[in-house]
Structures are given as C-alpha cells and as structure tokens.
Amino acid sequence: MCDHEAFLAGDCPAHVGIYLADETFTDQGSIDSFGERVDDGVMLVVEGDRGRAAFEKAIGEDPMSFARSAGDRDGQVDPDLTGGSCPEGEEDDDEGHDAHVVFAFVQEQLDDAEGIYTEGDVMHAYVQCACGVEYSEKWLIE
C-alpha cells in the first residue's frame, strides 16, 4: 500500500493520486474511509487500474481524457496535490478558483526520452478548478 507522502516522493509509480474537494461528493463519510483527510477534501492514492476506475466513477470522466484536456493549459499545482492556482483566478482574482479535482501520476525516468524525463521521475498533475477551468503542471521529483 502506498500513502500520500510516498506517492509525492515518487516511490509508487504504479499508483495514481486523486484529490477530491469536499464539494465533489455527497457521502463524505464513505470516501474518507478510502483516503487521507486533508484540508477541504480527501487524498486517495490507489494502484493504477483501480485508481483510474475510481476516478472515473467519482468524476464521471475517463482520467486519461481528463488529463489530455487539462494538459492543454498550463497552471500551477500545489506540490502536495491538494490544490493549485487557476489561470483564470490569476486574471480576475475572484473567489471560486479552488481545486475541485486533482489527478496525478508519476512517470519514471526515461533515459531515451528528452527534457526533464532524462533527469529523474516526473510528477504529472491535472486539475479541474471549481470554476470549470482545467489545467496541468509537471515537475521533476526531487
């Protein structure tokens, strides 16, 4: 089993991380039993296939489709994967730009690739903001 800290450290590349803000689900008690309670939500770390299925069941969207869509726009994702800075929120500074959903996975180092992938493991994180905007960020795990 992989916990939140181990996932953030890149120790569980076969798992996915899923953050769900409290507003994304109605039965808070049942989801809490599957993950770690964090500020304003729950962080789940689940083995890949089961995690992708859990994401799809919770959100109603295939996680890789979500990642492709969110990957079209750069934003800033919190290193603990429980929030971010919505690109729209930076422009109008309104309320309502909290992360609603975060989906993340680790890509292990690829020696035959280009860019940061040759330097080490890379965290890929995809966010849906409460305002509906989707964005992403990737970074080298240190």
C-alpha angles and dihedrals in degrees: 000000000000124000130206096265094048090049092051089050090055093246094129109050092160091062135074128218120223125186117193119187114223090253093062096070137039102205099061095171095060096048092047090063091061099048149019118285110235131170108307096348152019129279116211124191110191136167110270106261094035090045093051090048091049091050092051092048093048098043103025094233133098106255095226091051087050090050092050091050095045090044090068092074129050120223140149119271121195112251091237089055094235099109147350147192111275112221089224091051090056090056101047102018091216126150117256098066100112120130109267097183134007124191118187142171138174123242109204119229113286113203093190095052131082135250124007092350090078092053099060145294116337127213114217114198128182124190137195110200122215086249090060098253115134123208141158147206135190128197143174112262108234 
